[in-house]
Amino acid sequence: MRDVPLTDDVLLEDALRADKKGAVERVQGQVANAVVSAELRGAQLVVGLSGGVDSVVLLHALAALRATLSLRLRALHVHHGLSANADAWAQFCVAFCNELGIELVHERVAVDRASALGTEAAARELRYGVFRRQSADAIVLAHHQDDQAETVLLQLLRGAGVRGSSAMPPVRVLDEATGLRLVRPLLGLRRSDILSYARAAGLRWVEDESNADLAYDRNFVRADIMPRLSARFAGTSTTLARAALNFADAAQLLDELAAIDAEGSVRSDALEVAALKRLSAARARNVLRWFLQRQGLPTSSRDQLDEALHQALAARLDGRPRVRLGAAWLRRHRGRLQVERAMDERQQHWSRVWAGEARVDLPAGLGGITFEAVTGAGLSAGRLRACQLVIQPRAGGERLRLSPKRPSRTLKNLLQEAGLPHWQRDRLPLLFADGELVWVPEVGIDHRYAAQPGESGVLPRWLS
């Protein structure tokens, strides 16, 4: 029997089929490796889904891998309301998740277009706030290598140091209290790889019209600068992404040096000023930068750090220096530096009802309160069960009785004795049961509500 010669059309069809298979295998292989490297087999993952091609491909790839990696998947769409098409994007995400058989969580946020942070940054802050509220092992986002390269370039143009220029890490802790992590499995892939996967899998996606607006710095870099660099320097995106890894190594070494320099000088949320006085200017700046990052603040500029060091080291002993650092203040109290979260007028009068949840989130800048079930310690669970429980700041005149052998004391006096900085006293979240003060962070529990030995209790902790 004679072999039938293959036509050009058949050869082309086979090549296209191989290309499609290769595109799918390349992306799914990268995603699988990232999940395994992050030790997320069998984990509960929440996938950020905007409806754009990157997030659509990421969710599709994870859905294909969920049985192999025993993944429990949920998608999250954050509706910012900034585009006339936002409702249509949300509807697309609903339909796409229905096709994949994946639950979709839909969250609306109200972005302040007049925010001093800028619209993009304000939206990002709200979005990350939504991420932190998710119950999961990790939030998974679809940033890729080209995004990473653009971020490195933008950070350098803003004068960032090695920390800022290290751009986006593949994995980072998003919430220290819960261990929630943020994972980016696509950082090793180019935008072209993602588009090839989408076409090979026959996927649809939405286009955000704001991506064409060159008034945004990232869009300008993506549409105008990166193509020129790539035409002149081969592999520009790959090279810049590699530079980010080198910056990340340098940032880690600086953090390790800061930890050595600050050893024994950091207590809870405070840094001893004396530790900074012993160091050279560069090492003192490095320690202060490291300390502020540990407090959850964005990286400060060199000018801000220099001003903060000058105020901290040069102010008279009884002075109360205060330096603005973005959305917070750096204060000095009793020879220590501490962070004061800035709050607007609307956040100064607030309350939260506690209905037994393991965590209650407080207004921006105040963190949250966790409630741990314990035995023979904390607040009496039985005593609280019949009460209306409210968390709110002090209004003045509150009293607390810490021991049956001692009289009740004014909260003002207790806070002074505890050495709490004056700017924190009005910000403390207090727990009231039927209007009675029963718990104060850094101070203690009213003895009438304390759990007895062997009794079920609830231990509150303020995560500021």
N, C-alpha and C positions, 0 to 999 in steps of 0.2 A: 504494500500500500504506500502511495507516494504522499509525502508531507505537503499540506496546503500552505503556500507562502502567506505570511502575515501582511496585511495591507497597512499603509501608513495610518489609516484611521484607527485600526485595532491597536497598533503600537502606541499611538497618542492616547487612546482611551486607557490603556494599561498604565501608561506613565502618569496620567492624571489621577488614576485610582491609587497608585503607589504614593503620589504626592499627598493626597488627602489622608491616606492612612498614616503617613509619616508625620503630618502636621498634628493629627489627633494624638498619636503616640508620644510625640515630643512634649506636648503640653501636659497631657495626663501623667507622663512620667515625671516631669518637673514637679507637678502638684503632689503626686504621691510621695516623692522623695522629701519634699518640704514637710508634709504631714508626719512622716515617720521620723525625720530629724528633730522635729519639735515634740516628739513623744506624744502624739495626739491620736494614735490608734484607739478606736473605741470611744472617742471623745464626743462631747456635745459642742458642735460648731455653729456659730451664727455668722452667716455670710452677708456682708454688706452688698446690697443689690440696688444700684441706681437705675438700671435699665440700659446703660451704655454697654458697648461691646465688651469691654474688659470684665465687668462684673458678671455679665451674662455668660461669658466663656468660663469664668472661674466657677460659677455655680453649676453649670452644665458638667464640667470636668469632675467636680466633687461628687455630683449626683451619680456619675458613671463609676466612681470609685467607692461609693459608700458601702457596698456589700463587701468588697475586698478588704477595706480598712475598718469595717464595722463602725462607720461614722453615723452619728445622729445629727441630721442637718436641719437648720431653720434659716430662712432668709429674713433680712431686715431691710425695709425701705424707709428712708427718712424723707418726708415730704417737707421741703423748705418753703414752698409757696413763693419762690422768687421768679418763676417763669409762668407765662400763660399756659404752657403745656404741662405743668406739674401734675395736674389731675390725670392727663392722658398717660404720662409716664407711670404713675401709680397703677393705673388700670392694666398697662402692659405687664408690669411686674406680677400682678395678681394672675393674669392669664398664663404667664410663663411658669410660675410656680405650680399652678394647677396641672400643667402639662407634665411637669417633673414629679408631681406628687410630693411636694415639699411645702411645709407650713410657711406662711409669710406673715411677719409682724410688721404692721404699718404704723409709723409714728409721725405725727405732725409737730413741727416746731415753728415758732414765730421769730423770724430773724429781724433784728433791729437794723434797718438800712442806714440809720444815722450813727451807728456805733463807732466809737473812736478807733476800734480795732479794724474797721473796714468791713464791708459786707461779707467778703469771702472768709475772713478770719472769724467773724461773729458766727457765721453759719457753721464753720468747722468746730468752734467751741460747743455749740448746741448739739451738733452731731456726735461729738465724742462724749458729751454728757449722756446721750441716749445709749451709746455703746456701753458705758460703765454701768448702766442699770440692767443690762441683760444678764440672765442667769445661764451661764455657759462656761465651758472650759476656755474657749478662745473666740475672739472676733476675727474673721478672716476677710481681708481686703485685697483688691485686685491691682494694686500698683505694680508696674512692671519696670524693666530696665530703662526704657526711655524716660519714664516718669522720674526714675532715680537720677538719671543724667541731668535732666532739666532742673531738678531740685538742687543738685550740687552746684550747677552754674549760677542759679539764682542766689544761693546762699553765699557764694564767693563774691558776687556782685554787691551783696549787702554787707560785706566785711565780716562774715562769720568766722569764728575760730574753728578748731578741728572738730569740736563737738557738733556745731551746726553744719559743717561741711561734710560730716559723715552721713548726712541725709537720713534716709529711712532704714532702720534695722529690719532684718527679716522677721525677728521675733522680739517683742518687748513686753514687759509687765505693764498692764493698763491700770490695774487696781491692786495695790499691795495688800489690802485687807482681804480681798476675795481670791487673789491669785489669778484673776482674769487676765489673759494675755491677748496681744494683738499680733496676728501672723499675716505675712505677705508672701504667699507661695509663688507668685509670678515674677519676683524680682530678677530672676535669672533669664527671663524671656524678653525678646524684643516685641514691639508693637506689631511688627509684621508677622511674628509667630502667632499672635493672638488672632489677628485678622484671618490668617490662613486656616486656623482651627475653626473659626466661626463659619467660614465659607464651606469648609469640608463637612461640617456637621449640619449645614443648612439652617443655621440659626438666624433669627431676626433680633434687632436691637433698636434702641431709640437714639437719636442724636440731640444733644443739648446745644441749642442755637448759640448759647453764650460762649461756646468753645471757639467760635469764629471771631469773637470780639477782641481785637488786638489791644484794646485799652487795658486788658488784664495782662500783667507781666508774664505769667506762665504761657499764655496763648501766643504772645509776641515771641518769646524764646522758642516755643515749639514750631511756630509757622515760619518765622523769619531767620532766627539765628542758628538753630540746630541744622537746618538743611545746608546752610552756607559752610558751617564747620565740617559737616559730614562730607561735603563735596571736596574740601581741601585736605582734611585729615581723616584717613580711613579708620573706621571703627570708633568714631568719636563717642557714641553712647556707651560702648563697652569700656572704653578707656576711662571715661568719667565715672562710671559705676565702679570700676576697679579703684579709682582714686578715693571713692567714698569708703571702700573697705580699708584702705590705708589710713584714712582720717579716723575711722572707727577704732583701729588699733592704737593710734596715738592718743585718742580720747580716753581709751581704757587705761593706758599707762598713766595719763595725767590724773585720772580718778584714783588709781592705786597710790600715786604719790600723795594726793590730797588726803587720802585715808591715813597714810603714815604720818603726815604733818599734823593732822587734827586728832590723832589718837589721844583719848582721854579728855578731849576738850569739847566734845559734842554730847549734850545731855538732852534726850528727848528732842525737843524742837528748838534748842538753843545752842549757840556757838560761843565759846569763851573768847572775849576780845584779846586776852593775854596771849592766846595761841597765835593770833595774827601778828602781834607785835614782835614775836621772836623770829619771823620769817622775812625773807627778801620780798620786795614788792611783787615780783612775778609769782612766787609761791603763795603769798598771802592772797593774791587775786585768784589763783587757782583753787585754794581752799574755799574761799567765799563762793566762787562759782559752783563748786561741788556741793557745798552746803545748801545753796539756794535750789539747786536741782533736786536734792533730796527732799526739799519741802514742796516739791511739785510745781515750782515756778519755771516758766520758759527761760531759756538762756538769755542772760542780760548782756548788754553791749559793754565794750571795754570802758567807755566813758562812765556808764552807770556804776560799774564795779569800782572804778577809781574814786568816784565821788562817794560811794558807800564806805570804802576803806578810809578815806580822808575824814568823813564824819565820825566814823566809829573810833578811830584812833586819836583824833585831834580834839574832840569835844571834851569840855571839862567834866570832871567826875560826876557832878550833880546835874549835868545837862541831859536833855532828852532828845538826842538827834533822831531825825526821821527822814529817810530817803525813799523817793518813789521809784518802784521797780515794776513798771507795767501796771498790772491790776492789783498790786500789793505795795506795802510799805515795809522797809527794813527798819526796825527799832532797836535801841540799846536800852537794856534794863539790868541793873545790878551787875554790870560788867559782862553781860551776855548780849548777843545779837539774836533777835527773834523776828519772825515774819508776821505782819498784820495784814490780813486779807481785806482789801478795800470792799466796802459795801455801799450801795446807794441808799437813798432815803426809803425806797420801797422795801428794802430787805431788813430794815431795822425794826419793823413791826410785823412779826410773823408768828405762826403757830402750826404745829403738826399734831394730828391725833395719832396716838400709837394704839393699834388694834392687835398687837401680838406678833407683828412681823419680826423677822430676824434682823432686819436693817431698816432704818428710816433715813431717807436722804433729807438734808437740810438745805436752806437757801444757798445759792452760789457763794463760795468762799468759806462756808462753815463745815463742809464735809458731810459726815453722817454719824449716826449712832447705831452700833450693833448691840444685839441683845442675845447673850449666850445662856442656854439652859444649864444650870449647875445644881449641886446639892449642898445645902448647908451654908450658902454664901449668897451675897447679892440681895436683891429685893425678894420678898416673899411672894411667890407666884400666886398662892391662895389669897393673900390679902389684896393683891392687885386685881384679881379676877372680877371683883364686884364693883370696880371703880372706873370712872371715865378718866382716861390717861391722856395728858396733853403735854407736848414739849414746846417750850417757848422761852424767850429771853427774860431776864429780870426786869421788873417794873419799879422796884424800890420797896423797901419795907419787909422783904421776905425774911423768915426766920427758919432755923433748922436745929433740931435737937439730936446730936450725934450719940449721946449716951443717956441711959435712964438715970445715971447718977449725977448728971450735970444739967443745968437749966438750958433752955433753948437760947441760941445766940443769933444775932443779926447776921444775915448773909454778908453784909458789908465787912464786918469784923472778921468773919471766917475767911473771906477772900484775901484780906490784908495779911492775915496770919499765914495763909498758904503761899504768900509771896507771888501771887499771880499778877502779872503786869497790868497796870491800870486800864490800858486800852482793850484788854481781853475780858474784863469783868462784865461789861454790858453785852458781850457777844456770846457768853456761855449759854449753851442749851440746857435748860432746867426741866426736870420731869415733875409734873404735878399730878396728884391723884385726887379727884373731886375737889380741885382747887388748893390742895395742901402740897407744899413743897416736900418732895420725898427723896430727890437725888440731885446732887450737884457735882459735875466733873471736877476732879482735883481736890474735892472736899470730902464727900462721902454720902451716906444714906441716913435718913431719919430713922432712929432706932425702932420706932413703932412699926416700920415697914421692912425691917431687916429679917431675912430668912433665918430660922433657928436651925441648930444642928439636926441633920437628917431630913430637913424640909426642902421641898423643891423650890429653887430660887432662879432668879434671872439676873445675870450680871451685865449691866450696861457699860459700854465703852464708847467714848467720843473719839472719832477718827477725824481730826481737824485738818 
